[in-house]
């Protein structure tokens, strides 16, 4: 049985005062029926870990470097994330791929480094609006899955998040059939590559304008094991209802 996961990606948002939202989340969900992960900016990782200690909330990073240490000014290694208390890291988000030119091959290196130090890797895949309109969605997703995910991945160290680029922060949401088609395709690909047992154990998240008003419908879709939530994760008042919907799915 795959335990559902609600992951919040704060992106480049949040100051120390924002951490009060974590206290509110802990109060709202003292014994959640799913895993809850918050990925704040690097400046808030240490205080977030301290605040979430001995609570059901986990803390993760938003990216990492593929080397453990070295002359890489401004970068953070997977080992550093683990050392500060993070349990997971988001990799290959469309904004990293677009803004920093990360390729799927590079994402694979990052994931290898993260898995080697014991972090759960949330590997993001997704198509642009142009690719969707050209009906190349499954080809794009298949290529990203093949090149981004390291050998040796399993349900303990891998989560895959499908985020259609055209739906992130736009308010647009694919239809249930479109989301289901991609998630079923990803499940088949993982089972074919890693075997039925491992492929079945990997959690698949949906991300892209997830909010309280559409969460119930999204979480009812085949092979959707949770969500990677952006803007709606910044406030407990917005994120808590999404978590509740996932618990009830």
C-alpha positions in Angstrom: 0.0 0.0 0.0 1.5 3.3 -1.1 1.2 6.0 1.7 -0.2 9.2 0.2 2.0 12.3 0.1 1.2 16.0 0.2 4.3 18.0 -0.7 4.5 21.7 -0.5 7.1 23.6 -2.7 7.5 27.1 -1.4 9.9 28.0 -4.2 11.6 31.4 -3.7 9.0 32.5 -1.1 9.1 32.8 2.6 10.9 34.6 5.4 11.4 33.5 9.0 7.9 34.8 9.9 6.5 32.4 7.4 7.4 29.5 9.6 4.3 30.2 11.7 2.4 28.5 9.0 4.1 25.2 9.9 2.8 25.6 13.5 -0.6 26.0 12.1 -0.3 22.9 9.9 0.8 20.9 12.9 -2.2 22.1 14.8 -4.5 21.3 11.9 -3.1 17.8 11.3 -1.6 16.4 14.5 -2.0 12.8 13.3 -2.3 13.0 9.5 -3.5 10.1 7.4 -0.8 10.9 4.8 2.8 12.1 4.7 3.2 15.9 4.7 6.4 17.4 3.3 7.4 21.1 3.2 10.2 22.2 0.9 11.1 25.8 1.9 13.9 27.9 0.5 17.4 27.0 1.7 17.5 29.9 4.2 14.6 28.4 6.1 15.7 24.7 6.1 17.4 24.6 9.5 14.7 26.5 11.4 12.0 24.5 9.6 13.6 21.2 10.6 13.8 22.4 14.2 10.2 23.4 14.2 9.0 20.1 12.7 11.1 17.9 15.0 9.0 15.3 16.7 6.0 16.2 14.5 4.4 14.5 11.5 5.8 17.2 9.2 8.9 16.4 7.1 11.2 19.0 5.5 12.9 18.8 2.1 15.1 20.8 -0.2 14.2 22.2 -3.6 17.3 21.1 -5.5 20.9 20.0 -4.8 24.3 19.7 -6.5 25.5 16.4 -7.8 28.8 16.6 -5.9 29.1 16.2 -2.2 31.4 19.3 -1.8 33.8 21.5 -3.7 34.2 24.9 -5.4 30.6 25.5 -6.3 29.7 28.9 -4.9 26.0 29.2 -4.0 25.2 25.5 -4.4 24.0 23.0 -1.8 25.0 19.4 -1.8 22.7 16.5 -1.0 24.9 15.7 1.9 24.3 19.2 3.3 20.6 18.8 3.0 20.7 15.5 4.8 23.0 16.9 7.5 20.6 19.8 8.3 17.7 17.3 8.7 16.0 17.2 5.3 14.5 13.9 4.3 13.8 14.6 0.6 14.6 16.9 -2.3 12.7 18.1 -5.4 14.7 17.6 -8.6 14.1 18.5 -12.2 11.2 20.9 -11.6 10.2 22.6 -14.8 11.4 26.0 -13.4 14.9 24.5 -12.8 14.8 22.9 -16.3 13.8 26.2 -17.9 15.6 28.8 -15.8 18.8 26.9 -15.2 18.9 24.7 -18.3 18.8 21.4 -16.3 18.6 18.4 -18.7 17.1 15.1 -17.8 20.7 13.6 -17.8 21.7 16.2 -15.2 18.7 15.5 -13.1 19.7 11.8 -13.1 23.1 12.8 -11.6 21.4 14.9 -9.0 19.1 12.1 -8.1 21.9 9.6 -7.8 23.8 11.9 -5.4 20.6 12.5 -3.3 19.7 8.8 -3.1 23.3 7.9 -2.1 23.0 10.0 1.0 19.5 8.7 1.9 17.3 11.4 0.6 14.0 10.7 -1.1 14.0 12.2 -4.6 10.9 13.8 -6.0 11.7 13.8 -9.7 9.5 16.2 -11.8 8.4 15.6 -15.3 5.9 17.5 -17.5 5.2 18.8 -21.0 4.9 22.4 -22.3 1.8 23.8 -23.9 3.4 23.5 -27.3 4.2 19.8 -26.7 0.7 19.2 -25.4 -0.8 20.8 -28.5 1.5 18.8 -30.7 0.1 15.6 -29.0 3.6 14.6 -27.9 2.8 14.5 -24.2 3.5 10.8 -23.6 6.6 10.8 -25.7 7.9 13.7 -23.7 7.0 12.2 -20.4 8.5 8.8 -21.4 11.8 10.4 -22.4 12.0 12.4 -19.1 11.3 9.3 -17.0 13.9 7.2 -18.8 16.7 9.8 -18.6 15.9 11.4 -15.3 15.4 8.4 -13.0 18.6 6.5 -11.8 18.9 2.7 -11.9 18.3 1.3 -8.4 15.4 3.6 -7.7 12.5 2.2 -5.7 9.5 3.1 -3.7 11.7 4.2 -0.7 13.9 6.7 -2.5 11.8 7.8 -5.5 8.6 9.8 -6.0 7.6 11.0 -9.4 5.6 14.3 -9.8 3.8 15.0 -13.0 3.5 18.8 -13.5 2.2 19.9 -16.9 4.2 23.1 -17.4 1.3 24.9 -18.9 -0.8 24.4 -15.7 1.8 25.5 -13.1 0.6 28.8 -11.5 -1.8 29.5 -14.4 -5.0 28.3 -12.9 -5.4 25.9 -15.8 -5.9 22.2 -14.8 -5.9 19.2 -17.2 -9.0 17.2 -17.3 -9.3 14.1 -15.2 -8.8 11.9 -18.3 -5.6 13.8 -19.2 -4.2 13.4 -15.7 -5.2 9.8 -15.6 -3.7 9.0 -18.9 -0.3 10.3 -17.9 -0.3 8.7 -14.4 -1.3 5.3 -15.8 1.4 5.7 -18.4 4.0 6.5 -15.8 3.0 3.5 -13.7 3.3 1.2 -16.7 6.7 2.6 -17.5 8.0 2.2 -14.0 6.7 -1.4 -13.8 8.3 -2.3 -17.1 11.6 -0.8 -16.1 11.9 -1.8 -12.4 9.5 -4.8 -12.2 5.9 -5.0 -11.0 6.6 -4.8 -7.3 9.0 -1.8 -7.4 7.0 0.0 -10.1 3.9 -0.4 -8.1 5.5 1.0 -4.9 6.6 4.4 -6.3 4.3 7.2 -5.4 3.0 9.4 -8.3 2.1 13.0 -7.5 0.2 15.5 -9.5 1.2 19.2 -9.5 -0.2 22.1 -11.4 -2.7 24.6 -9.8 -3.9 22.1 -7.2 -6.2 23.8 -4.7 -8.9 23.0 -2.2 -11.6 23.4 -4.8 -10.3 20.7 -7.2 -8.4 18.4 -4.8 -11.1 15.9 -4.3 -11.5 15.4 -8.1 -7.8 15.1 -8.7 -7.2 12.6 -5.8 -9.9 10.4 -7.1 -8.0 9.8 -10.4 -6.2 6.5 -11.0 -2.6 6.3 -9.8 -2.6 9.8 -8.2 -1.0 9.2 -4.8 -0.8 12.9 -3.8 0.2 16.3 -4.9 3.2 18.6 -5.3 1.6 22.0 -4.4 3.2 25.4 -5.1 1.4 28.6 -4.1 -1.4 26.9 -2.2 1.2 25.4 0.2 2.4 28.8 1.5 -0.5 29.3 3.8 -1.8 26.6 6.2 -5.3 27.8 5.5 -4.9 26.9 1.8 -2.8 23.8 2.2 -4.7 22.1 5.1 -7.9 21.5 3.1 -5.8 19.9 0.3 -4.2 17.6 2.9 -7.7 16.7 4.3 -8.9 15.9 0.8 -5.9 13.6 0.3 -6.6 11.9 3.7 -10.1 11.2 2.6 -9.3 10.0 -0.9 
